[in-house]
Amino acid sequence: MATKLRIRVGDVEVEYEGPEAFLNKKLPELIGNVAKVRGTKSEGDKGGSGMGSEGSQTLVAFLGTTNSKSNQKRKFLATAQWLHGQGTKMLRTRNITAALKESQQSRLGNPSDCLNKNIADGLCQKEGQEFFVAPEGRRKLGIDAG
């Protein structure tokens, strides 16, 4: 049985049609290569902004890398950090929910509560209606806070 797959990351798109067994073996490598191509292009486009590995990964991959798929508060924090890696400096909760929806990830039960808990723990800092991930939040995700 032939399987069809299309992956788009930014302006890089890969389409595959063929045996499922081949895809099962090669999908992780394919996703990694697409992320590398996109990451290289992003660094050039953004003038080497000093972003971490989150700038070259899909949100799904970044959530997995940071072990943030099951805990709501951590998932919120990781998504915020991933968005920062994509170039978004200041965030609102709607940015988090939109990114999760676009990546076809399960929604957060109460995003505002997740933000408030991350702020209370010193992992995020709020300025007016917006927030950002604090260095302690980056450390909590296992990212060098530099």
C-alpha positions in Angstrom: 0.0 0.0 0.0 1.4 3.4 -1.0 1.5 6.2 1.6 1.4 9.9 0.9 3.1 12.5 3.0 3.7 16.2 2.7 5.8 18.2 5.2 6.1 21.9 5.1 8.4 23.9 7.5 8.4 27.5 6.6 9.1 27.8 2.9 10.7 24.3 2.7 8.3 21.6 1.5 8.9 17.8 1.0 6.4 15.4 -0.6 6.7 11.6 -0.5 4.6 8.8 -2.0 5.7 5.2 -1.7 5.8 2.2 0.6 4.9 2.8 4.2 7.8 0.6 5.4 10.3 2.9 3.9 8.6 5.9 5.4 8.5 4.4 8.8 12.3 3.9 8.7 13.2 7.2 7.1 10.7 9.7 8.6 12.9 10.8 11.6 15.9 11.4 9.2 13.6 13.2 6.7 12.2 15.5 9.4 15.7 16.2 10.7 17.0 17.1 7.3 14.0 19.5 6.6 14.6 21.1 10.0 18.4 21.6 9.2 17.6 23.2 5.8 15.0 25.5 7.3 17.4 26.3 10.3 20.2 27.2 8.0 17.9 29.4 5.9 16.5 31.0 9.1 19.9 31.9 10.5 20.9 33.6 7.2 17.6 35.4 7.0 17.7 36.7 10.5 21.4 37.6 10.5 22.5 35.0 13.1 20.3 36.3 15.9 21.9 33.8 18.4 18.8 31.7 18.7 19.0 28.3 20.2 18.1 24.9 18.6 14.4 25.8 18.9 14.8 28.1 15.9 15.6 25.1 13.7 13.0 22.6 15.0 9.3 22.2 14.5 7.2 22.9 17.6 6.3 19.2 17.9 10.0 18.3 17.8 10.9 21.0 20.3 8.2 19.9 22.7 9.6 16.3 22.5 13.2 17.5 23.0 12.3 19.5 26.1 10.0 16.7 27.5 7.1 19.1 27.4 4.2 17.2 25.8 2.2 16.0 28.8 2.6 18.7 31.5 0.4 21.7 30.7 2.5 24.4 32.4 5.7 23.0 30.9 4.1 22.8 27.4 3.1 26.4 27.7 6.6 27.4 28.7 8.3 25.4 25.9 5.9 26.8 23.3 6.7 30.3 24.5 10.4 29.5 24.2 9.9 28.0 20.7 8.1 31.1 19.6 11.0 33.2 20.9 13.4 31.0 18.9 11.3 31.9 15.8 11.9 35.6 16.5 8.9 36.6 18.6 10.2 38.8 21.4 7.1 39.5 23.5 4.2 37.1 23.7 0.5 36.9 24.7 -1.3 33.7 25.6 -3.1 33.8 22.3 0.3 33.3 20.6 0.8 30.1 22.5 -2.7 28.7 21.7 -2.3 29.6 18.0 1.1 27.9 17.7 -0.2 24.7 19.3 -3.3 24.8 17.1 -1.2 25.3 13.9 1.1 22.4 14.9 -2.0 20.2 15.5 -1.1 19.8 19.2 -3.7 19.3 22.0 -4.9 22.5 23.4 -4.1 23.8 26.9 -7.0 23.6 29.4 -6.4 27.1 30.8 -3.5 29.0 29.1 -3.9 32.0 31.4 -3.5 29.7 34.5 -0.4 28.2 32.9 1.1 31.6 32.3 0.3 32.7 35.9 1.9 29.5 37.3 5.0 30.1 35.2 5.2 33.7 36.4 4.8 32.6 40.0 7.6 30.2 39.6 9.9 32.8 38.1 10.0 31.1 34.7 8.2 33.9 32.8 8.1 37.6 33.3 5.2 39.8 32.5 5.4 43.4 31.1 1.9 45.0 30.7 -0.2 42.6 28.7 2.8 40.7 27.3 5.3 38.3 28.7 8.6 36.6 27.9 10.5 33.5 29.1 12.9 34.4 31.8 16.5 32.9 32.0 15.3 30.5 34.7 12.6 29.3 32.3 15.2 28.5 29.7 17.2 26.6 32.3 14.2 24.7 33.4 13.7 23.5 29.7 17.4 22.5 29.6 18.4 25.4 27.3 21.5 27.4 28.1 20.2 30.7 29.5 23.4 32.5 28.4 
